[in-house]
Amino acid sequence: MSAAVVAALLAFSTQSHATVFAAWQVAGVPLGDTLNARKYPSNASQKQAAYPNGTVLQMTGRCTGGVNLLDIARQPPWKQRQAIRYRWCEIWHDPAQNGHFVTGWVYGKYIAPY
């Protein structure tokens, strides 16, 4: 394969991958507090960043327990929140705000469909 073909395929795959993100927002965090994004789905895991209520998050769709946000997207918002209330859900974010995006995990109790 030529370098141009490889570059075009990579650009296309990057664009198509971005379309699978689901937008959810931080919601229900107590006043003055933030939602911690962690490296792994555990309260004991390393904290990557913290987000206040109203912050829009890019969700990968994957949550613990086999729940996929894209599969439940057509359900009413209250039902979506109920499905992930006690699960960790994966986000795609830039914790250092330097253009280096990584995956992280947030607790479902504090996110809502955007």
Secondary structure, DSSP 8 states (H G I E B T S, - for coil): --HHHHHHHHHHHHHHHHTT-EEEEE----TT--EEEESSSSTTS-EEEEE-TT-EEEEEEEEGGG-BTTTSTTS-HHHHHHHHTTSEEEEEE-TTSSS--EEEEEEGGGEEE-
